Amino acid sequence: MLPIMYSFRRCPYAIRARYTLALLDVSVELREVVLRSKPQALLSLGGRSSVPQLIDVKGARYPESLDIIFWALSNSNKPKMSCALWPQSMVQKSKVIAWIKYNDHFFKYWLDRYKYADRFPEFSEEYYRNKGEVFLKRLNKRLEENDFLFGNEICLADVAVFPFVRQFAAVRPDWFEQSEYSHVKTWLNGFLNSHLFSAIVMKKMPAWEAGQEVVLFPAY
Ligand SMILES: N[C@@H](CCC(=O)N[C@@H](CS)C(=O)NCC(=O)O)C(=O)O
C-alpha cells in the first residue's frame, strides 16, 4: 500500500509538491482531481478539500502543499538532496521559509489579480503586474550571482516559488519574454525545460476514478 496524493496537474501548489516528491524520489499513488467535480473519496475526508492533499499509509492527513513537502523530506532516502532542499542551519531555514511566505502571501495575491484582472476592475492589469514585479525584481537580484535562490544548488524556496512565477509569465508571455528579468527567465527555463518537469511532474493523466488501477508517482 502507498500513500495517496490528490493532485491537480496545473495547480502551482500541487506542482511544488510533485516536484519535491520527484526530486526526493518518494513514491505515492497519484489521484488526479477535476476541481469542479471532486471525487467522493476526497470530499469525504471533510474540511477544505483543496489539492494537493496526502494521506499516508497510517491514515494521517497532510492537507497543504508545505505539509506534503516536509512529509516527503522525512520519508526520503536521498540525504544529499534533502540537505540541499532544506539546509541544516536554522538561520538558512528561516530565510527559506521567509521566501516561501513572501511568495504565498504577497506574490500570489498580485498574481491572482494580474491573471484575472477582469474580475478585479478597481485597477488595470498593468497595475497588478507592476505590483507583482516588486517580487520579480527581488528574485532577479537574488539570482544575479547564483543559479538558485540560496546558492548554486536547488533548495525548497526555488521549488516552492517557481510554479507561481510560471503562472505569472504565462499571463502575457510576450511581455515576460521582453522583460528585464533575465536571471528569472534563465532560472524559470531551467525548471520548465527539464525532463523532470515536462515528462514526470507535468505528465498528463486522466481524472482518477474509484476502483481504477493505481497510478504511481514519480514514474520514470
Ligand atoms: N494552501 C494550500 C492551497 C491549495 C489550493 O488553493 N489549491 C487549489 C488549486 S490550485 C484548490 O484546491 N482549489 C479548490 C478548492 O480550494 O476547493 C496549499 O498549500 O496546498
The ligand as a MOL file (V3000), in Angstrom:
LIG
                    3D

  0  0  0     0  0            999 V3000
M  V30 BEGIN CTAB
M  V30 COUNTS 20 19 0 0 0
M  V30 BEGIN ATOM
M  V30 1 N -2.5910 26.4390 0.9260 0
M  V30 2 C -2.9420 25.3370 0.0490 0
M  V30 3 C -3.6030 25.8900 -1.1920 0
M  V30 4 C -4.0770 24.8460 -2.1570 0
M  V30 5 C -5.0550 25.4080 -3.1830 0
M  V30 6 O -5.5540 26.5340 -3.0290 0
M  V30 7 N -5.3740 24.6030 -4.2040 0
M  V30 8 C -6.3620 24.9820 -5.1870 0
M  V30 9 C -5.9760 24.5600 -6.5850 0
M  V30 10 S -4.5660 25.4450 -7.1720 0
M  V30 11 C -7.6700 24.2520 -4.8670 0
M  V30 12 O -7.6770 23.1190 -4.4390 0
M  V30 13 N -8.7940 24.9270 -5.1060 0
M  V30 14 C -10.0910 24.3140 -4.9510 0
M  V30 15 C -10.5860 24.3420 -3.5350 0
M  V30 16 O -9.9910 25.0290 -2.6750 0
M  V30 17 O -11.5870 23.6940 -3.2620 0
M  V30 18 C -1.6800 24.5110 -0.2280 0
M  V30 19 O -0.5750 24.9960 0.0240 0
M  V30 20 O -1.8040 23.3530 -0.6330 0
M  V30 END ATOM
M  V30 BEGIN BOND
M  V30 1 1 1 2
M  V30 2 1 2 3
M  V30 3 1 2 18
M  V30 4 1 3 4
M  V30 5 1 4 5
M  V30 6 2 5 6
M  V30 7 1 5 7
M  V30 8 1 7 8
M  V30 9 1 8 9
M  V30 10 1 8 11
M  V30 11 1 9 10
M  V30 12 2 11 12
M  V30 13 1 11 13
M  V30 14 1 13 14
M  V30 15 1 14 15
M  V30 16 2 15 16
M  V30 17 1 15 17
M  V30 18 2 18 19
M  V30 19 1 18 20
M  V30 END BOND
M  V30 END CTAB
M  END
